[in-house]
Amino acid sequence: MKYFLCLVLLAVHKHVFCCNILESGVNKKDKEIIVNEHNRLRDLVSQGKVRGQPKGLNLKKMFWDDTLASKAQDIADLCQFKHKKVNDRRWKVGQNLYKQSSSKFQIGANWNGAIQAWFDEHKNYRYSRKFRLTKGTGHYTQVVWADTSHIGCGYAYYASGSMYDKLYVCNYGPAGNIKGRLIYQSGRPSPSL
C-alpha cells in the first residue's frame, strides 16, 4: 500500500520524495514543550540573561498554531533537509529546520535539543539596530524575533540508507529575519512571558 501511494504521489507531484518514515507527527506533550521552550528562551532574552545580547523590550508570547503545524508536518514528511516556502493568508512565514542523524535506531523526538541548537546561535550574533542576516545566526534570530507570536512544527524520523534521521521543522508567524527591521527593541526588561 505504501509503495502504491508513493507511486501515486510521484505521478501527481513529480517533486515528491518518498521515504521510509518510522515515526511522524507532534503530540500534545511535544506541542507544550515547543511553545514553553520558545517562551522560556524568549523570556531569558527579555530579562537580559543571555550573554552578549541586550535585554529585549517587546518580545511577544508564543502560541501554537495548527495551520503552521500542518504545513510544517507536510514538509517534515518529505524527509528533505531543505527550506520550503509556506503560503499563509495571515502573514509571511519564517522557518527553522534541524536534522539529527545516527547509525542507531532510536524512536522519540528531542525538541529541547533542536530548539536549544537554534538558540545557541546567539553566540555568533551581534545585536544591531537594523537586522541583517549573518551566517549561522538566522535560527536564533527567528526564535527571538519580537513580532513573531505563533509557531507550528512538524517532525519525521526516517531511515536514510544505513542512517536514521530526525527532521524537525518549525514554521513561525509572522516571519522574522526581515532585513532592515529590529529583531527586538532593547531596553528595560519585558514583563515575564
C-alpha distance (Angstrom), angle and dihedral (degrees) to the residues before:
residue distance angle dihedral
M1 . . .
K2 3.82 . .
Y3 3.82 89.8 .
F4 3.82 91.3 50.5
L5 3.81 91.7 48.5
C6 3.80 89.8 49.8
L7 3.81 90.9 52.8
V8 3.81 91.6 48.3
L9 3.80 90.8 49.9
L10 3.79 91.0 48.7
A11 3.79 90.4 51.1
V12 3.81 92.5 50.1
H13 3.82 99.3 36.7
K14 3.78 113.2 26.0
H15 3.80 91.8 -167.6
V16 3.80 94.9 60.3
F17 3.80 114.8 114.1
C18 3.80 113.9 -154.4
C19 3.76 115.2 -143.7
N20 3.76 139.6 176.0
I21 3.82 101.2 -101.9
L22 3.79 112.9 -166.3
E23 3.81 98.2 176.7
S24 3.78 130.7 9.0
G25 3.79 140.5 174.5
V26 3.78 141.4 40.0
N27 3.80 118.2 -91.3
K28 3.81 127.2 -151.5
K29 3.81 93.3 -96.2
D30 3.81 91.7 51.5
K31 3.82 91.0 48.4
E32 3.80 88.6 56.5
I33 3.81 91.5 46.9
I34 3.81 91.4 50.5
V35 3.81 95.6 49.2
N36 3.80 95.1 39.7
E37 3.81 93.8 47.8
H38 3.80 92.4 49.1
N39 3.81 90.6 49.1
R40 3.82 92.1 45.8
L41 3.80 92.3 52.7
R42 3.81 92.5 43.5
D43 3.79 88.0 51.1
L44 3.81 90.4 53.8
V45 3.81 88.3 55.4
S46 3.80 93.0 45.9
Q47 3.81 89.5 52.4
G48 3.82 93.3 48.2
K49 3.81 92.9 -116.1
V50 3.79 97.6 130.6
R51 3.78 112.7 95.0
G52 3.78 112.4 -118.3
Q53 3.82 94.4 12.3
P54 3.81 126.3 98.7
K55 3.79 122.7 -126.1
G56 3.79 112.7 -81.7
L57 3.78 116.3 -128.1
N58 3.79 103.6 -171.7
L59 3.82 111.9 28.5
K60 3.80 110.4 147.7
K61 3.77 124.8 -138.7
M62 3.82 113.4 -102.1
F63 3.81 123.7 -124.6
W64 3.80 132.1 -169.5
D65 3.80 116.2 -103.5
D66 3.82 119.3 -162.5
T67 3.82 94.0 -160.3
L68 3.80 92.7 55.1
A69 3.81 88.7 44.2
S70 3.81 93.9 52.4
K71 3.79 90.9 51.9
A72 3.82 91.1 46.1
Q73 3.80 90.6 51.4
D74 3.81 90.8 51.3
I75 3.80 88.2 54.7
A76 3.81 94.1 45.8
D77 3.81 90.5 51.0
L78 3.81 89.5 59.9
C79 3.84 87.3 68.0
Q80 3.80 91.4 -141.0
F81 3.78 121.8 131.0
K82 3.78 91.1 -140.9
H83 3.80 133.6 114.3
K84 3.80 114.3 -112.3
K85 3.79 126.5 -161.8
V86 3.79 112.0 -111.8
N87 3.79 121.3 -156.9
D88 3.78 118.9 -149.5
R89 3.82 125.8 165.9
R90 3.80 91.9 -144.0
W91 3.80 100.9 57.0
K92 3.78 147.8 -30.2
V93 3.78 111.5 -72.4
G94 3.80 127.3 -131.0
Q95 3.79 121.5 -157.2
N96 3.80 139.4 -156.7
L97 3.80 124.4 -168.5
Y98 3.78 130.2 -168.9
K99 3.80 129.7 178.6
Q100 3.80 130.3 -167.1
S101 3.79 120.1 -168.9
S102 3.78 128.3 -166.3
S103 3.78 139.0 165.7
K104 3.83 87.9 -139.0
F105 3.80 123.1 83.2
Q106 3.81 107.4 -120.7
I107 3.81 122.9 160.9
G108 3.81 118.6 -154.4
A109 3.78 135.8 73.0
N110 3.80 121.4 -108.4
W111 3.80 101.4 -153.5
N112 3.80 93.7 164.9
G113 3.81 89.5 58.0
A114 3.81 94.0 48.1
I115 3.81 94.4 47.5
Q116 3.81 92.0 44.3
A117 3.82 90.1 52.0
W118 3.81 89.3 54.9
F119 3.79 92.1 45.8
D120 3.81 93.4 47.7
E121 3.80 88.3 69.6
H122 3.83 85.2 81.6
K123 3.81 85.0 87.7
N124 3.81 88.1 69.7
Y125 3.81 97.5 40.4
R126 3.78 123.7 96.7
Y127 3.80 110.9 -163.1
S128 3.77 113.4 -122.2
R129 3.80 135.2 179.7
K130 3.80 90.0 -121.1
F131 3.78 118.9 41.5
R132 3.76 119.3 -122.6
L133 3.76 121.6 169.8
T134 3.77 113.4 -114.6
K135 3.78 124.8 -172.7
G136 3.78 114.9 -84.8
T137 3.82 97.7 13.0
G138 3.82 108.1 78.3
H139 3.80 95.8 93.5
Y140 3.80 91.4 53.0
T141 3.79 94.2 46.5
Q142 3.81 91.0 50.6
V143 3.82 91.4 50.5
V144 3.83 91.4 54.3
W145 3.82 100.8 31.6
A146 3.82 102.7 137.7
D147 3.81 99.2 -138.8
T148 3.81 95.2 48.2
S149 3.80 108.5 103.6
H150 3.81 106.2 157.9
I151 3.78 134.0 60.0
G152 3.78 136.3 179.4
C153 3.78 125.2 177.3
G154 3.78 142.3 -168.7
Y155 3.79 133.8 -160.6
A156 3.79 136.8 -163.6
Y157 3.80 131.2 -179.3
Y158 3.77 113.0 -163.1
A159 3.78 144.9 162.0
S160 3.79 114.5 -107.1
G161 3.79 111.4 -177.1
S162 3.80 106.3 -60.3
M163 3.82 91.9 -19.3
Y164 3.78 134.7 80.2
D165 3.80 117.0 -137.5
K166 3.80 131.0 -161.5
L167 3.79 112.9 -158.8
Y168 3.80 119.6 -164.6
V169 3.82 119.5 -168.4
C170 3.81 125.1 -177.6
N171 3.79 125.1 -177.4
Y172 3.80 118.9 -158.5
G173 3.78 130.5 -158.5
P174 2.90 129.1 -128.1
A175 3.80 91.6 22.9
G176 3.76 122.3 -118.3
N177 3.79 130.3 -155.3
I178 3.80 94.4 74.0
K179 3.79 110.9 164.6
G180 3.79 114.0 -116.2
R181 3.84 94.9 14.0
L182 3.80 127.7 107.5
I183 3.80 116.4 -98.0
Y184 3.82 84.7 -148.9
Q185 3.79 136.7 -31.4
S186 3.76 112.2 -95.5
G187 3.78 120.4 -140.4
R188 3.79 137.5 77.4
P189 3.82 116.2 15.3
S190 3.80 116.9 -88.3
P191 3.79 117.7 -120.8
S192 3.79 108.8 -86.5
L193 3.79 112.7 -78.3
